[in-house]
Amino acid sequence: MMIDVSNLSKSYTGNNAVKDVSFQVEKGEIVGLLGPNGAGKSTTMRILSCFIPASSGTATVAGLDVFTQADEVRRRIGYMPENNPLHPDMRVREYLKFRARLKGLGRSRTRERVDAVLTQCGLENESKRIIGHLSKGYKQRVGLADALVHEPELIILDEPTIGLDPNQIRSVRQLIKDLGRRHTVLLSSHILPEVEMTCNRVLIMREGRILAADTPENLQKALGQNGHLIAEIAAPLEELKTCWEQMPELAHYTLSAAEGEYFRCALTPSVGEDLRPIIFALVVERGWRLRELSRVRHSLEEVYIRLTRPESEEEAL
Amino acid sequence: MQAYLTLTRRELGSFFYSWIGYVVIGGAMFGTGWSFVALLDRLQGEPTLMPLTEIFLDGCFWLIVLFSAPIITMRLFALEKFSGTFETLMTTPVSDWEVVLAKFTAALIFYMFMWLPLLGCITLLNYFARGANLLDPATLGSAYSGIFLIGCVYMSAGCLASALTRNQIVAAMISFAIGLGFFLAGFMAGPLDTQEGWAAQTLNCVSVVSQMKDFARGVVDSRSIIFCLTTCFFFLFLTGRVLESRRWR
Protein backbone atom coordinates (compact mmCIF):
# COMPACT_ATOMS: atom_id res chain seq x y z
CA MET A 1 0.00 0.00 0.00
CA MET A 2 1.51 3.28 -1.10
CA ILE A 3 -1.11 5.75 0.07
CA ASP A 4 -3.71 5.10 2.71
CA VAL A 5 -6.04 7.96 3.43
CA SER A 6 -8.86 7.53 5.90
CA ASN A 7 -11.55 10.00 6.91
CA LEU A 8 -9.38 12.94 5.94
CA SER A 9 -10.88 16.40 6.43
CA LYS A 10 -9.41 19.84 6.05
CA SER A 11 -11.15 23.08 6.82
CA TYR A 12 -9.84 26.56 6.25
CA THR A 13 -11.53 29.18 8.38
CA GLY A 14 -15.13 28.08 8.12
CA ASN A 15 -14.74 26.48 4.72
CA ASN A 16 -14.49 22.71 4.37
CA ALA A 17 -12.12 22.04 1.51
CA VAL A 18 -11.95 18.28 2.02
CA LYS A 19 -14.67 16.35 3.80
CA ASP A 20 -14.15 12.88 5.17
CA VAL A 21 -12.17 11.49 2.26
CA SER A 22 -10.87 7.92 2.26
CA PHE A 23 -8.99 6.10 -0.46
CA GLN A 24 -6.08 3.76 -1.05
CA VAL A 25 -3.46 3.65 -3.74
CA GLU A 26 -1.45 0.50 -4.37
CA LYS A 27 2.20 0.45 -5.32
CA GLY A 28 2.80 1.00 -9.03
CA GLU A 29 -0.61 2.47 -9.81
CA ILE A 30 -1.21 5.67 -11.74
CA VAL A 31 -4.20 7.26 -10.09
CA GLY A 32 -6.00 10.36 -11.31
CA LEU A 33 -7.85 12.77 -9.06
CA LEU A 34 -10.53 14.28 -11.18
CA GLY A 35 -12.86 17.10 -10.33
CA PRO A 36 -13.91 20.64 -11.10
CA ASN A 37 -11.95 23.58 -9.71
CA GLY A 38 -12.33 23.87 -5.97
CA ALA A 39 -13.18 20.20 -5.49
CA GLY A 40 -10.40 19.70 -2.96
CA LYS A 41 -7.87 18.01 -5.22
CA SER A 42 -5.01 20.39 -4.48
CA THR A 43 -5.75 20.40 -0.76
CA THR A 44 -5.65 16.60 -0.67
CA MET A 45 -2.31 16.63 -2.47
CA ARG A 46 -0.89 19.32 -0.21
CA ILE A 47 -1.79 17.24 2.81
CA LEU A 48 -0.17 14.14 1.31
CA SER A 49 2.99 16.10 0.52
CA CYS A 50 3.15 17.36 4.14
CA PHE A 51 2.76 21.03 3.19
CA ILE A 52 -0.30 21.51 5.37
CA PRO A 53 -1.72 19.18 7.99
CA ALA A 54 -5.23 17.76 7.93
CA SER A 55 -7.86 19.00 10.35
CA SER A 56 -8.85 15.44 11.12
CA GLY A 57 -8.34 11.93 9.84
CA THR A 58 -5.11 10.19 8.97
CA ALA A 59 -3.00 9.76 5.91
CA THR A 60 0.01 7.51 5.47
CA VAL A 61 2.49 7.29 2.65
CA ALA A 62 4.44 4.04 2.43
CA GLY A 63 3.22 3.28 5.94
CA LEU A 64 4.52 6.56 7.38
CA ASP A 65 2.21 9.13 8.88
CA VAL A 66 2.29 12.42 6.97
CA PHE A 67 1.97 14.49 10.11
CA THR A 68 4.23 12.80 12.66
CA GLN A 69 6.84 11.45 10.23
CA ALA A 70 6.76 14.33 7.78
CA ASP A 71 10.51 14.37 7.10
CA GLU A 72 10.59 10.71 6.16
CA VAL A 73 7.50 11.09 3.99
CA ARG A 74 8.97 14.10 2.17
CA ARG A 75 12.02 12.04 1.27
CA ARG A 76 9.75 9.51 -0.42
CA ILE A 77 7.61 11.98 -2.33
CA GLY A 78 8.27 13.94 -5.47
CA TYR A 79 5.74 16.75 -5.55
CA MET A 80 4.98 19.18 -8.33
CA PRO A 81 2.50 21.83 -7.19
CA GLU A 82 -0.07 23.55 -9.33
CA ASN A 83 1.39 26.03 -11.84
CA ASN A 84 4.79 24.41 -11.39
CA PRO A 85 6.66 27.14 -9.50
CA LEU A 86 10.38 27.35 -10.36
CA HIS A 87 13.19 29.82 -9.75
CA PRO A 88 13.26 31.67 -13.07
CA ASP A 89 16.71 33.13 -12.42
CA MET A 90 18.51 29.78 -12.23
CA ARG A 91 19.85 27.56 -14.97
CA VAL A 92 18.25 24.17 -15.50
CA ARG A 93 21.14 22.01 -14.30
CA GLU A 94 21.94 24.38 -11.47
CA TYR A 95 18.33 24.32 -10.29
CA LEU A 96 18.13 20.52 -10.36
CA LYS A 97 21.43 20.29 -8.52
CA PHE A 98 20.15 22.72 -5.90
CA ARG A 99 16.96 20.72 -5.46
CA ALA A 100 18.80 17.41 -5.25
CA ARG A 101 21.14 18.74 -2.56
CA LEU A 102 18.15 20.18 -0.70
CA LYS A 103 16.55 16.75 -0.76
CA GLY A 104 19.63 15.33 0.92
CA LEU A 105 21.46 13.62 -1.95
CA GLY A 106 25.24 13.33 -1.71
CA ARG A 107 27.56 15.07 -4.16
CA SER A 108 28.27 12.21 -6.54
CA ARG A 109 24.74 10.90 -6.30
CA THR A 110 23.48 14.39 -7.16
CA ARG A 111 25.60 14.51 -10.31
CA GLU A 112 24.43 11.05 -11.32
CA ARG A 113 20.76 11.71 -10.70
CA VAL A 114 20.72 15.17 -12.32
CA ASP A 115 22.21 13.67 -15.48
CA ALA A 116 19.68 10.84 -15.34
CA VAL A 117 16.61 13.08 -14.99
CA LEU A 118 17.88 15.49 -17.64
CA THR A 119 17.94 12.57 -20.07
CA GLN A 120 14.70 11.10 -18.82
CA CYS A 121 12.84 14.38 -19.30
CA GLY A 122 14.50 15.27 -22.58
CA LEU A 123 16.32 18.29 -21.20
CA GLU A 124 19.92 17.42 -22.16
CA ASN A 125 20.15 20.27 -24.64
CA GLU A 126 18.54 22.80 -22.34
CA SER A 127 20.61 22.10 -19.24
CA LYS A 128 22.55 25.37 -19.47
CA ARG A 129 19.60 27.60 -20.28
CA ILE A 130 18.02 29.97 -17.78
CA ILE A 131 14.67 28.60 -16.61
CA GLY A 132 12.92 31.94 -17.12
CA HIS A 133 13.77 31.80 -20.83
CA LEU A 134 12.34 28.32 -21.41
CA SER A 135 9.01 27.59 -23.08
CA LYS A 136 6.18 26.42 -20.88
CA GLY A 137 6.55 22.82 -22.02
CA TYR A 138 10.20 22.75 -21.06
CA LYS A 139 9.45 24.42 -17.73
CA GLN A 140 6.98 21.64 -17.06
CA ARG A 141 9.70 19.10 -17.79
CA VAL A 142 12.00 20.88 -15.37
CA GLY A 143 9.26 20.61 -12.74
CA LEU A 144 8.89 16.91 -13.45
CA ALA A 145 12.66 16.41 -13.37
CA ASP A 146 12.71 18.11 -9.98
CA ALA A 147 9.99 15.80 -8.70
CA LEU A 148 11.99 12.79 -9.91
CA VAL A 149 15.49 13.78 -8.96
CA HIS A 150 15.63 11.99 -5.61
CA GLU A 151 14.00 8.82 -6.98
CA PRO A 152 10.86 9.07 -4.89
CA GLU A 153 8.55 6.11 -4.44
CA LEU A 154 5.51 8.30 -4.92
CA ILE A 155 5.11 11.15 -7.37
CA ILE A 156 2.36 13.69 -6.81
CA LEU A 157 1.58 15.96 -9.73
CA ASP A 158 -0.98 18.73 -9.41
CA GLU A 159 -2.37 19.57 -12.85
CA PRO A 160 0.75 18.55 -14.74
CA THR A 161 -0.43 19.54 -18.21
CA ILE A 162 -2.29 22.76 -17.50
CA GLY A 163 -1.58 25.54 -19.99
CA LEU A 164 0.41 23.42 -22.44
CA ASP A 165 -0.23 23.14 -26.17
CA PRO A 166 -1.46 19.80 -27.55
CA ASN A 167 1.99 18.59 -28.58
CA GLN A 168 3.48 19.45 -25.22
CA ILE A 169 0.56 17.78 -23.46
CA ARG A 170 1.19 14.63 -25.45
CA SER A 171 4.86 14.51 -24.55
CA VAL A 172 4.23 15.21 -20.88
CA ARG A 173 1.57 12.49 -20.80
CA GLN A 174 3.96 10.03 -22.35
CA LEU A 175 6.49 10.97 -19.72
CA ILE A 176 3.97 10.33 -16.96
CA LYS A 177 3.03 6.97 -18.45
CA ASP A 178 6.68 5.99 -18.50
CA LEU A 179 6.98 6.99 -14.86
CA GLY A 180 4.23 4.58 -13.96
CA ARG A 181 6.53 1.68 -14.68
CA ARG A 182 8.81 2.45 -11.78
CA HIS A 183 6.91 4.79 -9.51
CA THR A 184 3.48 5.22 -8.04
CA VAL A 185 1.86 8.33 -9.50
CA LEU A 186 -1.00 10.42 -8.15
CA LEU A 187 -2.02 13.19 -10.51
CA SER A 188 -4.87 15.64 -10.54
CA SER A 189 -6.62 17.10 -13.50
CA HIS A 190 -9.84 18.51 -14.72
CA ILE A 191 -9.09 17.39 -18.24
CA LEU A 192 -10.79 14.08 -18.85
CA PRO A 193 -8.99 12.55 -21.80
CA GLU A 194 -5.79 13.02 -19.90
CA VAL A 195 -6.95 10.92 -17.00
CA GLU A 196 -8.63 8.43 -19.30
CA MET A 197 -5.40 7.93 -21.20
CA THR A 198 -2.84 7.91 -18.45
CA CYS A 199 -4.48 6.50 -15.34
CA ASN A 200 -5.25 2.97 -14.17
CA ARG A 201 -7.75 4.29 -11.71
CA VAL A 202 -9.79 7.45 -11.29
CA LEU A 203 -11.08 9.17 -8.18
CA ILE A 204 -13.78 11.68 -8.96
CA MET A 205 -14.08 14.49 -6.44
CA ARG A 206 -16.62 17.20 -5.95
CA GLU A 207 -17.00 19.68 -3.12
CA GLY A 208 -14.45 17.91 -1.00
CA ARG A 209 -15.88 14.42 -1.32
CA ILE A 210 -14.96 11.41 -3.40
CA LEU A 211 -17.97 10.49 -5.53
CA ALA A 212 -16.57 7.57 -7.45
CA ALA A 213 -13.40 5.53 -7.49
CA ASP A 214 -12.80 2.92 -10.15
CA THR A 215 -11.03 2.19 -13.41
CA PRO A 216 -12.11 4.35 -16.34
CA GLU A 217 -13.64 1.28 -18.04
CA ASN A 218 -15.68 0.30 -15.02
CA LEU A 219 -16.95 3.82 -14.59
CA GLN A 220 -18.14 3.76 -18.18
CA LYS A 221 -19.79 0.41 -17.66
CA ALA A 222 -21.48 1.68 -14.56
CA LEU A 223 -23.22 4.18 -16.74
CA GLY A 224 -24.72 1.12 -18.44
CA GLN A 225 -25.47 2.48 -21.89
CA ASN A 226 -22.68 1.14 -23.95
CA GLY A 227 -24.82 0.00 -26.89
CA HIS A 228 -25.99 3.48 -27.88
CA LEU A 229 -26.13 3.65 -31.72
CA ILE A 230 -26.25 6.23 -34.45
CA ALA A 231 -27.67 5.15 -37.82
CA GLU A 232 -28.18 7.33 -40.89
CA ILE A 233 -30.75 5.81 -43.16
CA ALA A 234 -32.52 7.02 -46.30
CA ALA A 235 -36.12 5.82 -46.01
CA PRO A 236 -39.68 7.17 -45.97
CA LEU A 237 -40.13 8.91 -42.61
CA GLU A 238 -43.41 7.28 -41.60
CA GLU A 239 -42.19 3.82 -42.43
CA LEU A 240 -39.04 4.40 -40.44
CA LYS A 241 -40.96 5.60 -37.41
CA THR A 242 -43.34 2.64 -37.31
CA CYS A 243 -40.42 0.34 -37.79
CA TRP A 244 -38.60 1.69 -34.73
CA GLU A 245 -41.74 1.72 -32.65
CA GLN A 246 -42.41 -1.90 -33.38
CA MET A 247 -38.90 -3.12 -32.73
CA PRO A 248 -38.91 -4.92 -29.33
CA GLU A 249 -35.16 -4.63 -28.78
CA LEU A 250 -35.30 -0.84 -28.91
CA ALA A 251 -35.87 1.07 -25.70
CA HIS A 252 -35.81 4.60 -27.02
CA TYR A 253 -35.14 6.48 -30.23
CA THR A 254 -34.90 10.01 -31.64
CA LEU A 255 -35.06 11.04 -35.28
CA SER A 256 -33.69 14.08 -37.02
CA ALA A 257 -33.26 15.05 -40.64
CA ALA A 258 -29.75 14.89 -42.04
CA GLU A 259 -28.48 16.26 -45.34
CA GLY A 260 -30.04 14.76 -48.45
CA GLU A 261 -32.85 12.32 -47.93
CA TYR A 262 -31.21 10.74 -44.93
CA PHE A 263 -32.51 10.63 -41.40
CA ARG A 264 -30.26 10.48 -38.41
CA CYS A 265 -31.55 8.02 -35.80
CA ALA A 266 -30.15 7.88 -32.29
CA LEU A 267 -31.09 4.48 -30.92
CA THR A 268 -30.91 3.24 -27.37
CA PRO A 269 -31.33 -0.52 -27.07
CA SER A 270 -32.77 -2.41 -24.16
CA VAL A 271 -30.00 -3.51 -21.86
CA GLY A 272 -27.56 -6.00 -23.32
CA GLU A 273 -28.87 -5.97 -26.90
CA ASP A 274 -26.61 -5.41 -29.89
CA LEU A 275 -28.79 -3.68 -32.46
CA ARG A 276 -26.26 -3.49 -35.28
CA PRO A 277 -26.99 -6.78 -37.08
CA ILE A 278 -30.72 -6.25 -36.63
CA ILE A 279 -30.59 -2.83 -38.23
CA PHE A 280 -28.43 -4.08 -41.06
CA ALA A 281 -30.87 -6.92 -41.79
CA LEU A 282 -33.78 -4.51 -41.64
CA VAL A 283 -32.22 -2.10 -44.11
CA VAL A 284 -31.40 -4.88 -46.55
CA GLU A 285 -34.88 -6.36 -46.25
CA ARG A 286 -36.62 -3.04 -46.92
CA GLY A 287 -34.21 -1.92 -49.63
CA TRP A 288 -33.27 1.27 -47.78
CA ARG A 289 -29.90 2.88 -47.98
CA LEU A 290 -27.61 3.02 -44.95
CA ARG A 291 -24.62 5.34 -44.89
CA GLU A 292 -23.59 5.30 -41.26
CA LEU A 293 -23.92 2.87 -38.44
CA SER A 294 -21.82 3.59 -35.39
CA ARG A 295 -21.74 2.85 -31.73
CA VAL A 296 -21.40 5.77 -29.35
CA ARG A 297 -19.22 4.88 -26.44
CA HIS A 298 -19.87 6.83 -23.33
CA SER A 299 -16.69 8.57 -22.52
CA LEU A 300 -15.56 9.27 -19.03
CA GLU A 301 -16.70 12.79 -19.69
CA GLU A 302 -20.33 11.82 -19.31
CA VAL A 303 -19.69 9.95 -16.09
CA TYR A 304 -17.82 12.96 -14.86
CA ILE A 305 -20.42 15.52 -15.85
CA ARG A 306 -23.15 13.41 -14.33
CA LEU A 307 -21.28 13.11 -11.05
CA THR A 308 -19.89 16.58 -10.72
CA ARG A 309 -22.73 18.72 -11.97
CA PRO A 310 -23.87 21.04 -9.19
CA GLU A 311 -27.30 20.07 -7.90
CA SER A 312 -28.94 23.34 -8.86
CA GLU A 313 -27.92 22.83 -12.45
CA GLU A 314 -29.24 19.29 -12.37
CA GLU A 315 -32.64 20.48 -11.27
CA ALA A 316 -32.74 23.07 -14.00
CA LEU A 317 -32.20 20.40 -16.62
CA MET B 1 23.22 20.93 7.78
CA GLN B 2 23.55 20.12 4.09
CA ALA B 3 20.16 21.68 3.39
CA TYR B 4 21.13 24.76 5.40
CA LEU B 5 24.35 25.28 3.45
CA THR B 6 22.69 24.58 0.10
CA LEU B 7 19.93 27.06 0.85
CA THR B 8 22.32 29.72 2.12
CA ARG B 9 24.37 29.44 -1.04
CA ARG B 10 21.34 29.63 -3.25
CA GLU B 11 19.99 32.68 -1.36
CA LEU B 12 23.32 34.42 -1.49
CA GLY B 13 23.59 33.65 -5.18
CA SER B 14 20.15 35.02 -5.89
CA PHE B 15 21.28 38.48 -4.73
CA PHE B 16 23.64 38.48 -7.65
CA TYR B 17 21.27 36.91 -10.18
CA SER B 18 19.04 39.94 -10.07
CA TRP B 19 19.92 43.61 -10.34
CA ILE B 20 18.81 44.25 -6.75
CA GLY B 21 22.10 43.05 -5.29
CA TYR B 22 24.12 45.27 -7.58
CA VAL B 23 21.91 48.29 -6.97
CA VAL B 24 22.21 47.88 -3.20
CA ILE B 25 25.97 47.46 -3.38
CA GLY B 26 26.23 50.41 -5.76
CA GLY B 27 24.13 52.59 -3.48
CA ALA B 28 26.09 51.55 -0.41
CA MET B 29 29.38 52.22 -2.20
CA PHE B 30 28.18 55.65 -3.18
CA GLY B 31 27.14 56.38 0.40
CA THR B 32 30.42 55.07 1.78
CA GLY B 33 32.40 57.11 -0.74
CA TRP B 34 30.41 60.22 0.06
CA SER B 35 30.99 59.80 3.79
CA PHE B 36 34.66 59.18 3.09
CA VAL B 37 34.95 62.47 1.18
CA ALA B 38 33.25 64.26 4.06
CA LEU B 39 35.66 62.56 6.44
CA LEU B 40 38.69 63.70 4.46
CA ASP B 41 37.30 67.21 4.43
CA ARG B 42 36.99 67.19 8.15
CA LEU B 43 40.51 65.81 8.66
CA GLN B 44 41.93 68.67 6.65
CA GLY B 45 40.30 71.13 9.00
CA GLU B 46 40.99 71.24 12.69
CA PRO B 47 42.78 68.32 14.39
CA THR B 48 40.50 65.88 16.18
CA LEU B 49 40.80 63.09 18.70
CA MET B 50 37.81 61.17 17.38
CA PRO B 51 38.57 57.80 15.79
CA LEU B 52 38.07 57.66 12.03
CA THR B 53 35.14 55.28 12.35
CA GLU B 54 33.25 57.65 14.59
CA ILE B 55 33.68 60.50 12.14
CA PHE B 56 32.55 58.16 9.39
CA LEU B 57 29.38 57.36 11.33
CA ASP B 58 28.30 61.00 11.02
CA GLY B 59 28.08 60.51 7.28
CA CYS B 60 25.66 58.27 5.44
CA PHE B 61 25.96 55.22 7.70
CA TRP B 62 22.40 55.18 8.98
CA LEU B 63 20.98 56.17 5.64
CA ILE B 64 22.62 53.11 4.12
CA VAL B 65 21.45 50.77 6.88
CA LEU B 66 17.88 52.07 6.94
CA PHE B 67 17.38 51.81 3.20
CA SER B 68 19.43 48.75 2.36
CA ALA B 69 17.97 46.47 5.05
CA PRO B 70 14.40 46.43 3.63
CA ILE B 71 15.69 46.02 0.09
CA ILE B 72 18.00 43.17 1.00
CA THR B 73 15.41 41.28 3.02
CA MET B 74 12.11 41.99 1.26
CA ARG B 75 12.51 39.13 -1.25
CA LEU B 76 13.50 36.41 1.20
CA PHE B 77 10.10 34.90 1.93
CA ALA B 78 7.66 37.22 0.16
CA LEU B 79 8.91 36.35 -3.31
CA GLU B 80 8.88 32.61 -2.62
CA LYS B 81 5.34 32.84 -1.30
CA PHE B 82 4.27 34.95 -4.24
CA SER B 83 5.77 32.72 -6.91
CA GLY B 84 4.75 29.49 -5.19
CA THR B 85 8.28 28.16 -4.78
CA PHE B 86 7.63 28.29 -1.05
CA GLU B 87 5.51 25.17 -1.52
CA THR B 88 8.23 23.27 -3.37
CA LEU B 89 10.72 24.39 -0.74
CA MET B 90 8.63 23.31 2.22
CA THR B 91 7.85 19.91 0.73
CA THR B 92 11.52 18.95 0.70
CA PRO B 93 12.91 17.40 3.87
CA VAL B 94 14.11 20.69 5.39
CA SER B 95 12.88 22.10 8.69
CA ASP B 96 11.34 25.53 9.08
CA TRP B 97 14.29 26.61 11.23
CA GLU B 98 16.83 25.61 8.63
CA VAL B 99 14.98 27.75 6.10
CA VAL B 100 14.79 30.76 8.44
CA LEU B 101 18.44 30.53 9.46
CA ALA B 102 19.66 30.00 5.90
CA LYS B 103 17.82 33.04 4.61
CA PHE B 104 18.95 35.17 7.55
CA THR B 105 22.56 34.05 7.13
CA ALA B 106 22.53 34.83 3.43
CA ALA B 107 21.11 38.30 4.05
CA LEU B 108 23.65 38.96 6.80
CA ILE B 109 26.58 37.83 4.65
CA PHE B 110 25.39 40.07 1.84
CA TYR B 111 25.03 42.96 4.29
CA MET B 112 28.57 42.49 5.56
CA PHE B 113 29.78 42.25 1.97
CA MET B 114 28.16 45.63 1.42
CA TRP B 115 30.44 47.15 4.07
CA LEU B 116 33.69 45.98 2.49
CA PRO B 117 34.26 49.27 0.62
CA LEU B 118 34.57 50.99 3.99
CA LEU B 119 37.50 48.74 4.81
CA GLY B 120 39.01 49.69 1.46
CA CYS B 121 38.61 53.40 2.19
CA ILE B 122 40.29 53.12 5.57
CA THR B 123 43.15 50.99 4.21
CA LEU B 124 43.67 53.54 1.48
CA LEU B 125 43.78 56.39 3.96
CA ASN B 126 46.19 54.51 6.22
CA TYR B 127 48.43 53.86 3.23
CA PHE B 128 48.64 57.51 2.25
CA ALA B 129 49.04 58.69 5.82
CA ARG B 130 52.36 56.75 5.81
CA GLY B 131 52.35 55.14 9.20
CA ALA B 132 50.66 58.03 11.00
CA ASN B 133 48.57 55.24 12.54
CA LEU B 134 45.23 56.89 12.06
CA LEU B 135 43.26 53.97 13.37
CA ASP B 136 44.22 51.00 15.51
CA PRO B 137 42.93 47.58 14.43
CA ALA B 138 41.05 47.06 17.68
CA THR B 139 38.87 50.11 17.08
CA LEU B 140 38.28 48.98 13.54
CA GLY B 141 37.33 45.52 14.82
CA SER B 142 34.97 47.04 17.36
CA ALA B 143 33.37 49.21 14.66
CA TYR B 144 32.89 46.19 12.42
CA SER B 145 31.40 44.11 15.22
CA GLY B 146 28.99 47.00 15.76
CA ILE B 147 28.09 46.96 12.08
CA PHE B 148 27.61 43.20 12.33
CA LEU B 149 25.37 43.35 15.40
CA ILE B 150 23.25 46.17 13.98
CA GLY B 151 23.04 44.05 10.84
CA CYS B 152 21.76 41.10 12.88
CA VAL B 153 18.94 43.25 14.26
CA TYR B 154 17.97 44.79 10.92
CA MET B 155 18.24 41.60 8.87
CA SER B 156 16.20 39.56 11.35
CA ALA B 157 13.53 42.28 11.43
CA GLY B 158 13.51 42.15 7.64
CA CYS B 159 13.12 38.36 7.69
CA LEU B 160 10.08 38.68 9.91
CA ALA B 161 8.55 41.40 7.72
CA SER B 162 9.11 39.31 4.60
CA ALA B 163 7.61 36.20 6.17
CA LEU B 164 4.46 38.11 7.13
CA THR B 165 3.35 38.90 3.59
CA ARG B 166 3.57 37.75 0.01
CA ASN B 167 4.00 41.28 -1.29
CA GLN B 168 7.59 42.48 -1.42
CA ILE B 169 6.65 46.17 -1.21
CA VAL B 170 4.62 45.58 1.94
CA ALA B 171 7.50 43.55 3.38
CA ALA B 172 9.91 46.39 2.65
CA MET B 173 7.61 48.92 4.28
CA ILE B 174 7.13 46.86 7.44
CA SER B 175 10.84 46.26 7.73
CA PHE B 176 11.58 49.95 7.12
CA ALA B 177 9.10 50.91 9.82
CA ILE B 178 10.66 48.55 12.37
CA GLY B 179 14.14 49.78 11.44
CA LEU B 180 13.10 53.41 11.67
CA GLY B 181 11.58 52.72 15.08
CA PHE B 182 14.90 51.46 16.42
CA PHE B 183 16.72 54.36 14.79
CA LEU B 184 14.43 57.03 16.20
CA ALA B 185 14.24 55.56 19.71
CA GLY B 186 17.36 57.43 20.84
CA PHE B 187 16.15 60.73 19.45
CA MET B 188 12.78 60.33 21.11
CA ALA B 189 14.57 59.85 24.41
CA GLY B 190 16.28 63.24 23.93
CA PRO B 191 13.36 65.53 24.82
CA LEU B 192 12.68 63.41 27.89
CA ASP B 193 16.05 64.86 28.95
CA THR B 194 16.76 63.21 32.32
CA GLN B 195 17.90 59.60 32.59
CA GLU B 196 15.20 59.10 35.17
CA GLY B 197 11.89 57.43 34.40
CA TRP B 198 11.27 54.15 32.62
CA ALA B 199 10.35 55.70 29.28
CA ALA B 200 13.64 57.51 28.76
CA GLN B 201 15.63 54.55 30.03
CA THR B 202 13.87 52.07 27.79
CA LEU B 203 14.27 54.28 24.75
CA ASN B 204 17.94 54.75 25.52
CA CYS B 205 18.45 51.02 25.80
CA VAL B 206 16.74 50.42 22.49
CA SER B 207 18.56 53.24 20.74
CA VAL B 208 20.76 51.58 18.15
CA VAL B 209 22.27 54.94 17.24
CA SER B 210 24.02 55.45 20.58
CA GLN B 211 25.04 51.79 20.67
CA MET B 212 26.64 52.07 17.26
CA LYS B 213 28.40 55.23 18.38
CA ASP B 214 29.97 53.31 21.25
CA PHE B 215 31.15 50.55 18.94
CA ALA B 216 32.62 53.06 16.49
CA ARG B 217 34.48 54.72 19.36
CA GLY B 218 35.95 51.35 20.27
CA VAL B 219 33.75 50.71 23.27
CA VAL B 220 32.40 47.16 23.26
CA ASP B 221 29.53 47.20 25.69
CA SER B 222 28.14 43.80 26.72
CA ARG B 223 24.69 45.37 27.13
CA SER B 224 24.65 46.28 23.46
CA ILE B 225 25.83 42.85 22.41
CA ILE B 226 23.15 41.16 24.49
CA PHE B 227 20.51 43.59 23.29
CA CYS B 228 21.32 43.08 19.60
CA LEU B 229 21.61 39.31 19.82
CA THR B 230 18.43 38.81 21.83
CA THR B 231 16.49 41.13 19.53
CA CYS B 232 17.82 39.18 16.58
CA PHE B 233 16.85 35.82 18.13
CA PHE B 234 13.45 37.21 19.01
CA PHE B 235 12.75 38.30 15.44
CA LEU B 236 14.04 35.01 14.02
CA PHE B 237 11.92 33.10 16.50
CA LEU B 238 8.85 35.04 15.39
CA THR B 239 9.76 34.38 11.75
CA GLY B 240 9.91 30.67 12.46
CA ARG B 241 6.53 30.82 14.17
CA VAL B 242 5.05 32.69 11.20
CA LEU B 243 6.26 29.93 8.86
CA GLU B 244 4.86 27.33 11.21
CA SER B 245 1.53 29.10 11.34
CA ARG B 246 0.48 27.54 8.03
CA ARG B 247 0.10 24.31 10.00
CA TRP B 248 -2.46 25.59 12.45
CA ARG B 249 -4.07 28.53 10.68
Interface residues (C-beta under 8 A of the other chain):
Chain A: T13 R46 S49 C50 F51 I52 P53 D71 E72 R74 R75 I77 Y79 M80 P81 E82 N83 P85 L86 H87 P88 D89 M90 F98 R99 R101 L102 K103 G104 D146
Chain B: Q2 A3 T6 L7 R10 S14 Y17 S18 S83 G84 T85 E87 T88 L89 M90 T91 T92 P93 V94 S95 R246 R247 W248 R249
